[in-house]
């Protein structure tokens, strides 16, 4: 009887840390499921390369680390399952820090970080945004890497759905924005 008690106590002692590990793993998966980004962000360089191999439009989220609305868009809009799924399927999604310090080479030109006052900016972000450094801004490029449009400001899931379908389905070639949204039917619940 004493041997059984000792073996049972030893097993309990061994299982206590296992319970903690299982609980930590469970919480990790739970939080990553509810709070993890679902958009498969890639670098601009990678998107350019992929566009040459398999043409697809590009969606570029120009953001900064200090921007509250950028974080809100990440948390709410880009984390929406319907929005993220549609973006992943129809675009090469790029996340571009408007204040990144790393050089970016595009069309044989090296874009650099420029110090300006307390904060600086990246030349490529300034070029994409036509000099209007407003964060967040969503930039759409076509398969030939031409800029289709720049959409400044926070885009809620319902607005983002309208915008991404407008560009992915190339409705901009045949319809005005006003006509398009009149007949738009949402897939959001």
PyMOL commands that place a pseudoatom at each C-alpha (Angstrom):
pseudoatom trace, name=CA, resn=UNK, resi=1, chain=A, elem=C, hetatm=0, pos=[0.000, 0.000, 0.000]
pseudoatom trace, name=CA, resn=UNK, resi=2, chain=A, elem=C, hetatm=0, pos=[2.831, 2.410, 0.834]
pseudoatom trace, name=CA, resn=UNK, resi=3, chain=A, elem=C, hetatm=0, pos=[4.509, 1.701, -2.536]
pseudoatom trace, name=CA, resn=UNK, resi=4, chain=A, elem=C, hetatm=0, pos=[1.261, 2.533, -4.394]
pseudoatom trace, name=CA, resn=UNK, resi=5, chain=A, elem=C, hetatm=0, pos=[0.952, 5.832, -2.488]
pseudoatom trace, name=CA, resn=UNK, resi=6, chain=A, elem=C, hetatm=0, pos=[4.573, 6.779, -3.299]
pseudoatom trace, name=CA, resn=UNK, resi=7, chain=A, elem=C, hetatm=0, pos=[4.167, 5.915, -7.000]
pseudoatom trace, name=CA, resn=UNK, resi=8, chain=A, elem=C, hetatm=0, pos=[0.880, 7.846, -7.184]
pseudoatom trace, name=CA, resn=UNK, resi=9, chain=A, elem=C, hetatm=0, pos=[2.460, 10.871, -5.440]
pseudoatom trace, name=CA, resn=UNK, resi=10, chain=A, elem=C, hetatm=0, pos=[5.450, 10.757, -7.814]
pseudoatom trace, name=CA, resn=UNK, resi=11, chain=A, elem=C, hetatm=0, pos=[3.151, 10.719, -10.836]
pseudoatom trace, name=CA, resn=UNK, resi=12, chain=A, elem=C, hetatm=0, pos=[1.224, 13.700, -9.457]
pseudoatom trace, name=CA, resn=UNK, resi=13, chain=A, elem=C, hetatm=0, pos=[4.439, 15.634, -8.911]
pseudoatom trace, name=CA, resn=UNK, resi=14, chain=A, elem=C, hetatm=0, pos=[5.529, 14.883, -12.480]
pseudoatom trace, name=CA, resn=UNK, resi=15, chain=A, elem=C, hetatm=0, pos=[2.168, 15.864, -13.942]
pseudoatom trace, name=CA, resn=UNK, resi=16, chain=A, elem=C, hetatm=0, pos=[1.966, 19.313, -12.311]
pseudoatom trace, name=CA, resn=UNK, resi=17, chain=A, elem=C, hetatm=0, pos=[4.531, 20.881, -14.678]
pseudoatom trace, name=CA, resn=UNK, resi=18, chain=A, elem=C, hetatm=0, pos=[2.916, 19.047, -17.611]
pseudoatom trace, name=CA, resn=UNK, resi=19, chain=A, elem=C, hetatm=0, pos=[-0.447, 20.618, -16.775]
pseudoatom trace, name=CA, resn=UNK, resi=20, chain=A, elem=C, hetatm=0, pos=[1.172, 24.056, -16.854]
pseudoatom trace, name=CA, resn=UNK, resi=21, chain=A, elem=C, hetatm=0, pos=[2.831, 23.326, -20.206]
pseudoatom trace, name=CA, resn=UNK, resi=22, chain=A, elem=C, hetatm=0, pos=[-0.419, 22.048, -21.697]
pseudoatom trace, name=CA, resn=UNK, resi=23, chain=A, elem=C, hetatm=0, pos=[-2.243, 25.142, -20.386]
pseudoatom trace, name=CA, resn=UNK, resi=24, chain=A, elem=C, hetatm=0, pos=[0.402, 27.466, -21.890]
pseudoatom trace, name=CA, resn=UNK, resi=25, chain=A, elem=C, hetatm=0, pos=[0.248, 25.703, -25.260]
pseudoatom trace, name=CA, resn=UNK, resi=26, chain=A, elem=C, hetatm=0, pos=[-3.555, 25.874, -25.216]
pseudoatom trace, name=CA, resn=UNK, resi=27, chain=A, elem=C, hetatm=0, pos=[-3.520, 29.608, -24.431]
pseudoatom trace, name=CA, resn=UNK, resi=28, chain=A, elem=C, hetatm=0, pos=[-0.954, 30.229, -27.179]
pseudoatom trace, name=CA, resn=UNK, resi=29, chain=A, elem=C, hetatm=0, pos=[-3.136, 28.548, -29.814]
pseudoatom trace, name=CA, resn=UNK, resi=30, chain=A, elem=C, hetatm=0, pos=[-6.267, 30.227, -28.493]
pseudoatom trace, name=CA, resn=UNK, resi=31, chain=A, elem=C, hetatm=0, pos=[-4.773, 33.726, -28.623]
pseudoatom trace, name=CA, resn=UNK, resi=32, chain=A, elem=C, hetatm=0, pos=[-3.105, 33.190, -31.988]
pseudoatom trace, name=CA, resn=UNK, resi=33, chain=A, elem=C, hetatm=0, pos=[-6.435, 32.009, -33.397]
pseudoatom trace, name=CA, resn=UNK, resi=34, chain=A, elem=C, hetatm=0, pos=[-8.385, 35.035, -32.161]
pseudoatom trace, name=CA, resn=UNK, resi=35, chain=A, elem=C, hetatm=0, pos=[-5.713, 37.722, -32.324]
pseudoatom trace, name=CA, resn=UNK, resi=36, chain=A, elem=C, hetatm=0, pos=[-3.270, 36.484, -34.957]
pseudoatom trace, name=CA, resn=UNK, resi=37, chain=A, elem=C, hetatm=0, pos=[-2.985, 38.176, -38.293]
pseudoatom trace, name=CA, resn=UNK, resi=38, chain=A, elem=C, hetatm=0, pos=[-4.460, 36.108, -41.032]
pseudoatom trace, name=CA, resn=UNK, resi=39, chain=A, elem=C, hetatm=0, pos=[-3.155, 38.108, -43.988]
pseudoatom trace, name=CA, resn=UNK, resi=40, chain=A, elem=C, hetatm=0, pos=[-0.024, 36.484, -45.398]
pseudoatom trace, name=CA, resn=UNK, resi=41, chain=A, elem=C, hetatm=0, pos=[2.097, 39.623, -45.599]
pseudoatom trace, name=CA, resn=UNK, resi=42, chain=A, elem=C, hetatm=0, pos=[5.187, 39.528, -47.801]
pseudoatom trace, name=CA, resn=UNK, resi=43, chain=A, elem=C, hetatm=0, pos=[7.930, 42.022, -48.610]
pseudoatom trace, name=CA, resn=UNK, resi=44, chain=A, elem=C, hetatm=0, pos=[7.662, 44.377, -51.553]
pseudoatom trace, name=CA, resn=UNK, resi=45, chain=A, elem=C, hetatm=0, pos=[10.649, 42.680, -53.219]
pseudoatom trace, name=CA, resn=UNK, resi=46, chain=A, elem=C, hetatm=0, pos=[8.977, 39.291, -52.911]
pseudoatom trace, name=CA, resn=UNK, resi=47, chain=A, elem=C, hetatm=0, pos=[5.693, 40.662, -54.287]
pseudoatom trace, name=CA, resn=UNK, resi=48, chain=A, elem=C, hetatm=0, pos=[7.493, 42.121, -57.324]
pseudoatom trace, name=CA, resn=UNK, resi=49, chain=A, elem=C, hetatm=0, pos=[9.169, 38.778, -57.952]
pseudoatom trace, name=CA, resn=UNK, resi=50, chain=A, elem=C, hetatm=0, pos=[5.898, 36.858, -57.590]
pseudoatom trace, name=CA, resn=UNK, resi=51, chain=A, elem=C, hetatm=0, pos=[4.051, 39.291, -59.851]
pseudoatom trace, name=CA, resn=UNK, resi=52, chain=A, elem=C, hetatm=0, pos=[6.533, 38.530, -62.636]
pseudoatom trace, name=CA, resn=UNK, resi=53, chain=A, elem=C, hetatm=0, pos=[6.008, 34.774, -62.200]
pseudoatom trace, name=CA, resn=UNK, resi=54, chain=A, elem=C, hetatm=0, pos=[2.254, 34.828, -61.619]
pseudoatom trace, name=CA, resn=UNK, resi=55, chain=A, elem=C, hetatm=0, pos=[0.657, 38.243, -62.305]
pseudoatom trace, name=CA, resn=UNK, resi=56, chain=A, elem=C, hetatm=0, pos=[-1.670, 39.460, -59.588]
pseudoatom trace, name=CA, resn=UNK, resi=57, chain=A, elem=C, hetatm=0, pos=[-2.439, 42.940, -58.240]
pseudoatom trace, name=CA, resn=UNK, resi=58, chain=A, elem=C, hetatm=0, pos=[-0.695, 44.150, -55.117]
pseudoatom trace, name=CA, resn=UNK, resi=59, chain=A, elem=C, hetatm=0, pos=[-2.234, 45.575, -51.942]
pseudoatom trace, name=CA, resn=UNK, resi=60, chain=A, elem=C, hetatm=0, pos=[0.263, 47.632, -49.933]
pseudoatom trace, name=CA, resn=UNK, resi=61, chain=A, elem=C, hetatm=0, pos=[-0.569, 48.616, -46.367]
pseudoatom trace, name=CA, resn=UNK, resi=62, chain=A, elem=C, hetatm=0, pos=[1.589, 51.687, -45.619]
pseudoatom trace, name=CA, resn=UNK, resi=63, chain=A, elem=C, hetatm=0, pos=[1.717, 52.085, -41.847]
pseudoatom trace, name=CA, resn=UNK, resi=64, chain=A, elem=C, hetatm=0, pos=[3.899, 53.245, -38.950]
pseudoatom trace, name=CA, resn=UNK, resi=65, chain=A, elem=C, hetatm=0, pos=[4.491, 51.677, -35.558]
pseudoatom trace, name=CA, resn=UNK, resi=66, chain=A, elem=C, hetatm=0, pos=[3.072, 54.687, -33.687]
pseudoatom trace, name=CA, resn=UNK, resi=67, chain=A, elem=C, hetatm=0, pos=[-0.160, 54.911, -35.703]
pseudoatom trace, name=CA, resn=UNK, resi=68, chain=A, elem=C, hetatm=0, pos=[-3.249, 53.959, -33.666]
pseudoatom trace, name=CA, resn=UNK, resi=69, chain=A, elem=C, hetatm=0, pos=[-5.514, 53.546, -36.677]
pseudoatom trace, name=CA, resn=UNK, resi=70, chain=A, elem=C, hetatm=0, pos=[-2.889, 51.307, -38.332]
pseudoatom trace, name=CA, resn=UNK, resi=71, chain=A, elem=C, hetatm=0, pos=[-3.029, 49.023, -35.296]
pseudoatom trace, name=CA, resn=UNK, resi=72, chain=A, elem=C, hetatm=0, pos=[-6.827, 49.131, -35.317]
pseudoatom trace, name=CA, resn=UNK, resi=73, chain=A, elem=C, hetatm=0, pos=[-6.838, 48.096, -38.985]
pseudoatom trace, name=CA, resn=UNK, resi=74, chain=A, elem=C, hetatm=0, pos=[-4.514, 45.191, -38.187]
pseudoatom trace, name=CA, resn=UNK, resi=75, chain=A, elem=C, hetatm=0, pos=[-6.670, 44.128, -35.249]
pseudoatom trace, name=CA, resn=UNK, resi=76, chain=A, elem=C, hetatm=0, pos=[-10.104, 44.525, -36.816]
pseudoatom trace, name=CA, resn=UNK, resi=77, chain=A, elem=C, hetatm=0, pos=[-9.988, 44.763, -40.603]
pseudoatom trace, name=CA, resn=UNK, resi=78, chain=A, elem=C, hetatm=0, pos=[-7.039, 42.578, -41.564]
pseudoatom trace, name=CA, resn=UNK, resi=79, chain=A, elem=C, hetatm=0, pos=[-7.964, 40.076, -38.869]
pseudoatom trace, name=CA, resn=UNK, resi=80, chain=A, elem=C, hetatm=0, pos=[-11.450, 39.589, -40.344]
pseudoatom trace, name=CA, resn=UNK, resi=81, chain=A, elem=C, hetatm=0, pos=[-11.566, 36.092, -41.824]
pseudoatom trace, name=CA, resn=UNK, resi=82, chain=A, elem=C, hetatm=0, pos=[-13.468, 37.064, -44.983]
pseudoatom trace, name=CA, resn=UNK, resi=83, chain=A, elem=C, hetatm=0, pos=[-11.266, 40.097, -45.652]
pseudoatom trace, name=CA, resn=UNK, resi=84, chain=A, elem=C, hetatm=0, pos=[-7.974, 38.291, -45.012]
pseudoatom trace, name=CA, resn=UNK, resi=85, chain=A, elem=C, hetatm=0, pos=[-8.997, 35.294, -47.084]
pseudoatom trace, name=CA, resn=UNK, resi=86, chain=A, elem=C, hetatm=0, pos=[-10.034, 37.494, -50.020]
pseudoatom trace, name=CA, resn=UNK, resi=87, chain=A, elem=C, hetatm=0, pos=[-6.803, 39.509, -49.841]
pseudoatom trace, name=CA, resn=UNK, resi=88, chain=A, elem=C, hetatm=0, pos=[-4.629, 36.377, -49.706]
pseudoatom trace, name=CA, resn=UNK, resi=89, chain=A, elem=C, hetatm=0, pos=[-6.451, 34.889, -52.673]
pseudoatom trace, name=CA, resn=UNK, resi=90, chain=A, elem=C, hetatm=0, pos=[-6.569, 37.934, -54.944]
pseudoatom trace, name=CA, resn=UNK, resi=91, chain=A, elem=C, hetatm=0, pos=[-3.557, 40.109, -54.086]
pseudoatom trace, name=CA, resn=UNK, resi=92, chain=A, elem=C, hetatm=0, pos=[0.068, 40.003, -53.132]
pseudoatom trace, name=CA, resn=UNK, resi=93, chain=A, elem=C, hetatm=0, pos=[-0.290, 41.705, -49.729]
pseudoatom trace, name=CA, resn=UNK, resi=94, chain=A, elem=C, hetatm=0, pos=[2.636, 43.899, -48.662]
pseudoatom trace, name=CA, resn=UNK, resi=95, chain=A, elem=C, hetatm=0, pos=[3.103, 45.631, -45.326]
pseudoatom trace, name=CA, resn=UNK, resi=96, chain=A, elem=C, hetatm=0, pos=[5.360, 48.669, -45.693]
pseudoatom trace, name=CA, resn=UNK, resi=97, chain=A, elem=C, hetatm=0, pos=[6.570, 50.700, -42.733]
pseudoatom trace, name=CA, resn=UNK, resi=98, chain=A, elem=C, hetatm=0, pos=[6.483, 54.342, -43.839]
pseudoatom trace, name=CA, resn=UNK, resi=99, chain=A, elem=C, hetatm=0, pos=[9.447, 54.979, -41.540]
pseudoatom trace, name=CA, resn=UNK, resi=100, chain=A, elem=C, hetatm=0, pos=[11.518, 51.871, -42.186]
pseudoatom trace, name=CA, resn=UNK, resi=101, chain=A, elem=C, hetatm=0, pos=[15.279, 52.340, -42.074]
pseudoatom trace, name=CA, resn=UNK, resi=102, chain=A, elem=C, hetatm=0, pos=[16.225, 49.631, -44.588]
pseudoatom trace, name=CA, resn=UNK, resi=103, chain=A, elem=C, hetatm=0, pos=[16.949, 50.610, -48.180]
pseudoatom trace, name=CA, resn=UNK, resi=104, chain=A, elem=C, hetatm=0, pos=[14.564, 49.379, -50.856]
pseudoatom trace, name=CA, resn=UNK, resi=105, chain=A, elem=C, hetatm=0, pos=[15.672, 48.954, -54.459]
pseudoatom trace, name=CA, resn=UNK, resi=106, chain=A, elem=C, hetatm=0, pos=[13.012, 49.277, -57.130]
pseudoatom trace, name=CA, resn=UNK, resi=107, chain=A, elem=C, hetatm=0, pos=[13.444, 49.932, -60.858]
pseudoatom trace, name=CA, resn=UNK, resi=108, chain=A, elem=C, hetatm=0, pos=[17.203, 50.431, -60.410]
pseudoatom trace, name=CA, resn=UNK, resi=109, chain=A, elem=C, hetatm=0, pos=[16.740, 53.156, -57.806]
pseudoatom trace, name=CA, resn=UNK, resi=110, chain=A, elem=C, hetatm=0, pos=[17.649, 52.828, -54.142]
pseudoatom trace, name=CA, resn=UNK, resi=111, chain=A, elem=C, hetatm=0, pos=[15.009, 54.354, -51.894]
pseudoatom trace, name=CA, resn=UNK, resi=112, chain=A, elem=C, hetatm=0, pos=[16.338, 55.366, -48.479]
pseudoatom trace, name=CA, resn=UNK, resi=113, chain=A, elem=C, hetatm=0, pos=[15.176, 56.555, -45.094]
pseudoatom trace, name=CA, resn=UNK, resi=114, chain=A, elem=C, hetatm=0, pos=[15.160, 60.332, -44.772]
pseudoatom trace, name=CA, resn=UNK, resi=115, chain=A, elem=C, hetatm=0, pos=[15.513, 61.964, -41.381]
pseudoatom trace, name=CA, resn=UNK, resi=116, chain=A, elem=C, hetatm=0, pos=[13.062, 64.818, -40.947]
pseudoatom trace, name=CA, resn=UNK, resi=117, chain=A, elem=C, hetatm=0, pos=[12.474, 66.526, -37.614]
pseudoatom trace, name=CA, resn=UNK, resi=118, chain=A, elem=C, hetatm=0, pos=[11.704, 64.146, -34.764]
pseudoatom trace, name=CA, resn=UNK, resi=119, chain=A, elem=C, hetatm=0, pos=[10.565, 61.454, -37.175]
pseudoatom trace, name=CA, resn=UNK, resi=120, chain=A, elem=C, hetatm=0, pos=[11.691, 60.542, -40.612]
pseudoatom trace, name=CA, resn=UNK, resi=121, chain=A, elem=C, hetatm=0, pos=[10.155, 58.834, -43.575]
pseudoatom trace, name=CA, resn=UNK, resi=122, chain=A, elem=C, hetatm=0, pos=[11.105, 56.312, -46.197]
pseudoatom trace, name=CA, resn=UNK, resi=123, chain=A, elem=C, hetatm=0, pos=[11.438, 57.654, -49.739]
pseudoatom trace, name=CA, resn=UNK, resi=124, chain=A, elem=C, hetatm=0, pos=[9.542, 54.701, -51.189]
pseudoatom trace, name=CA, resn=UNK, resi=125, chain=A, elem=C, hetatm=0, pos=[6.549, 55.336, -48.918]
pseudoatom trace, name=CA, resn=UNK, resi=126, chain=A, elem=C, hetatm=0, pos=[6.641, 59.011, -49.923]
pseudoatom trace, name=CA, resn=UNK, resi=127, chain=A, elem=C, hetatm=0, pos=[6.749, 58.027, -53.608]
pseudoatom trace, name=CA, resn=UNK, resi=128, chain=A, elem=C, hetatm=0, pos=[3.850, 55.588, -53.231]
pseudoatom trace, name=CA, resn=UNK, resi=129, chain=A, elem=C, hetatm=0, pos=[1.793, 58.146, -51.346]
pseudoatom trace, name=CA, resn=UNK, resi=130, chain=A, elem=C, hetatm=0, pos=[2.623, 60.951, -53.763]
pseudoatom trace, name=CA, resn=UNK, resi=131, chain=A, elem=C, hetatm=0, pos=[4.298, 62.920, -50.978]
pseudoatom trace, name=CA, resn=UNK, resi=132, chain=A, elem=C, hetatm=0, pos=[1.217, 62.830, -48.720]
pseudoatom trace, name=CA, resn=UNK, resi=133, chain=A, elem=C, hetatm=0, pos=[2.441, 60.856, -45.720]
pseudoatom trace, name=CA, resn=UNK, resi=134, chain=A, elem=C, hetatm=0, pos=[-0.870, 59.806, -44.234]
pseudoatom trace, name=CA, resn=UNK, resi=135, chain=A, elem=C, hetatm=0, pos=[-1.064, 56.596, -42.207]
pseudoatom trace, name=CA, resn=UNK, resi=136, chain=A, elem=C, hetatm=0, pos=[-2.571, 54.162, -42.765]
pseudoatom trace, name=CA, resn=UNK, resi=137, chain=A, elem=C, hetatm=0, pos=[-2.889, 54.331, -46.530]
pseudoatom trace, name=CA, resn=UNK, resi=138, chain=A, elem=C, hetatm=0, pos=[-3.760, 51.339, -48.682]
pseudoatom trace, name=CA, resn=UNK, resi=139, chain=A, elem=C, hetatm=0, pos=[-2.119, 51.397, -52.099]
pseudoatom trace, name=CA, resn=UNK, resi=140, chain=A, elem=C, hetatm=0, pos=[-3.317, 49.230, -54.967]
pseudoatom trace, name=CA, resn=UNK, resi=141, chain=A, elem=C, hetatm=0, pos=[-0.991, 48.316, -57.833]
pseudoatom trace, name=CA, resn=UNK, resi=142, chain=A, elem=C, hetatm=0, pos=[-1.918, 46.398, -60.961]
pseudoatom trace, name=CA, resn=UNK, resi=143, chain=A, elem=C, hetatm=0, pos=[-0.092, 43.393, -62.423]
pseudoatom trace, name=CA, resn=UNK, resi=144, chain=A, elem=C, hetatm=0, pos=[2.285, 45.715, -64.313]
pseudoatom trace, name=CA, resn=UNK, resi=145, chain=A, elem=C, hetatm=0, pos=[3.134, 47.462, -61.014]
pseudoatom trace, name=CA, resn=UNK, resi=146, chain=A, elem=C, hetatm=0, pos=[1.320, 50.656, -61.932]
pseudoatom trace, name=CA, resn=UNK, resi=147, chain=A, elem=C, hetatm=0, pos=[-0.456, 52.473, -59.119]
pseudoatom trace, name=CA, resn=UNK, resi=148, chain=A, elem=C, hetatm=0, pos=[-4.215, 52.083, -59.418]
pseudoatom trace, name=CA, resn=UNK, resi=149, chain=A, elem=C, hetatm=0, pos=[-5.175, 54.142, -56.388]
pseudoatom trace, name=CA, resn=UNK, resi=150, chain=A, elem=C, hetatm=0, pos=[-4.255, 55.251, -52.894]
pseudoatom trace, name=CA, resn=UNK, resi=151, chain=A, elem=C, hetatm=0, pos=[-6.915, 54.968, -50.208]
pseudoatom trace, name=CA, resn=UNK, resi=152, chain=A, elem=C, hetatm=0, pos=[-5.928, 56.961, -47.104]
pseudoatom trace, name=CA, resn=UNK, resi=153, chain=A, elem=C, hetatm=0, pos=[-7.252, 56.362, -43.611]
pseudoatom trace, name=CA, resn=UNK, resi=154, chain=A, elem=C, hetatm=0, pos=[-8.711, 53.593, -41.551]
pseudoatom trace, name=CA, resn=UNK, resi=155, chain=A, elem=C, hetatm=0, pos=[-10.828, 51.166, -43.584]
pseudoatom trace, name=CA, resn=UNK, resi=156, chain=A, elem=C, hetatm=0, pos=[-13.384, 49.189, -41.594]
pseudoatom trace, name=CA, resn=UNK, resi=157, chain=A, elem=C, hetatm=0, pos=[-14.099, 45.629, -42.798]
pseudoatom trace, name=CA, resn=UNK, resi=158, chain=A, elem=C, hetatm=0, pos=[-17.244, 46.686, -44.668]
pseudoatom trace, name=CA, resn=UNK, resi=159, chain=A, elem=C, hetatm=0, pos=[-15.453, 49.489, -46.536]
pseudoatom trace, name=CA, resn=UNK, resi=160, chain=A, elem=C, hetatm=0, pos=[-12.364, 47.343, -47.141]
pseudoatom trace, name=CA, resn=UNK, resi=161, chain=A, elem=C, hetatm=0, pos=[-14.529, 44.612, -48.652]
pseudoatom trace, name=CA, resn=UNK, resi=162, chain=A, elem=C, hetatm=0, pos=[-15.954, 47.083, -51.166]
pseudoatom trace, name=CA, resn=UNK, resi=163, chain=A, elem=C, hetatm=0, pos=[-12.522, 48.454, -52.051]
pseudoatom trace, name=CA, resn=UNK, resi=164, chain=A, elem=C, hetatm=0, pos=[-10.711, 45.124, -52.466]
pseudoatom trace, name=CA, resn=UNK, resi=165, chain=A, elem=C, hetatm=0, pos=[-13.446, 43.612, -54.617]
pseudoatom trace, name=CA, resn=UNK, resi=166, chain=A, elem=C, hetatm=0, pos=[-13.536, 46.755, -56.768]
pseudoatom trace, name=CA, resn=UNK, resi=167, chain=A, elem=C, hetatm=0, pos=[-9.835, 46.371, -57.566]
pseudoatom trace, name=CA, resn=UNK, resi=168, chain=A, elem=C, hetatm=0, pos=[-9.547, 42.565, -57.603]
pseudoatom trace, name=CA, resn=UNK, resi=169, chain=A, elem=C, hetatm=0, pos=[-12.495, 42.204, -59.977]
pseudoatom trace, name=CA, resn=UNK, resi=170, chain=A, elem=C, hetatm=0, pos=[-11.191, 45.117, -62.095]
pseudoatom trace, name=CA, resn=UNK, resi=171, chain=A, elem=C, hetatm=0, pos=[-14.499, 46.930, -61.821]
pseudoatom trace, name=CA, resn=UNK, resi=172, chain=A, elem=C, hetatm=0, pos=[-12.539, 50.211, -61.968]
pseudoatom trace, name=CA, resn=UNK, resi=173, chain=A, elem=C, hetatm=0, pos=[-12.171, 49.563, -65.727]
pseudoatom trace, name=CA, resn=UNK, resi=174, chain=A, elem=C, hetatm=0, pos=[-15.909, 49.541, -66.415]
pseudoatom trace, name=CA, resn=UNK, resi=175, chain=A, elem=C, hetatm=0, pos=[-17.700, 51.244, -63.501]
pseudoatom trace, name=CA, resn=UNK, resi=176, chain=A, elem=C, hetatm=0, pos=[-17.352, 54.372, -61.452]
pseudoatom trace, name=CA, resn=UNK, resi=177, chain=A, elem=C, hetatm=0, pos=[-16.951, 53.861, -57.723]
pseudoatom trace, name=CA, resn=UNK, resi=178, chain=A, elem=C, hetatm=0, pos=[-20.393, 55.380, -57.086]
pseudoatom trace, name=CA, resn=UNK, resi=179, chain=A, elem=C, hetatm=0, pos=[-22.089, 52.974, -59.502]
pseudoatom trace, name=CA, resn=UNK, resi=180, chain=A, elem=C, hetatm=0, pos=[-20.170, 50.032, -58.104]
pseudoatom trace, name=CA, resn=UNK, resi=181, chain=A, elem=C, hetatm=0, pos=[-21.144, 50.557, -54.465]
pseudoatom trace, name=CA, resn=UNK, resi=182, chain=A, elem=C, hetatm=0, pos=[-24.815, 51.041, -55.396]
pseudoatom trace, name=CA, resn=UNK, resi=183, chain=A, elem=C, hetatm=0, pos=[-25.035, 47.408, -56.481]
pseudoatom trace, name=CA, resn=UNK, resi=184, chain=A, elem=C, hetatm=0, pos=[-22.500, 45.965, -54.062]
pseudoatom trace, name=CA, resn=UNK, resi=185, chain=A, elem=C, hetatm=0, pos=[-23.577, 42.950, -52.008]
pseudoatom trace, name=CA, resn=UNK, resi=186, chain=A, elem=C, hetatm=0, pos=[-21.506, 42.178, -48.930]
pseudoatom trace, name=CA, resn=UNK, resi=187, chain=A, elem=C, hetatm=0, pos=[-20.331, 38.746, -47.829]
pseudoatom trace, name=CA, resn=UNK, resi=188, chain=A, elem=C, hetatm=0, pos=[-19.652, 39.948, -44.286]
pseudoatom trace, name=CA, resn=UNK, resi=189, chain=A, elem=C, hetatm=0, pos=[-21.907, 38.644, -41.572]
for i in range(1, 189): cmd.bond("trace and resi %d" % i, "trace and resi %d" % (i + 1))
show_as sticks, trace
zoom trace
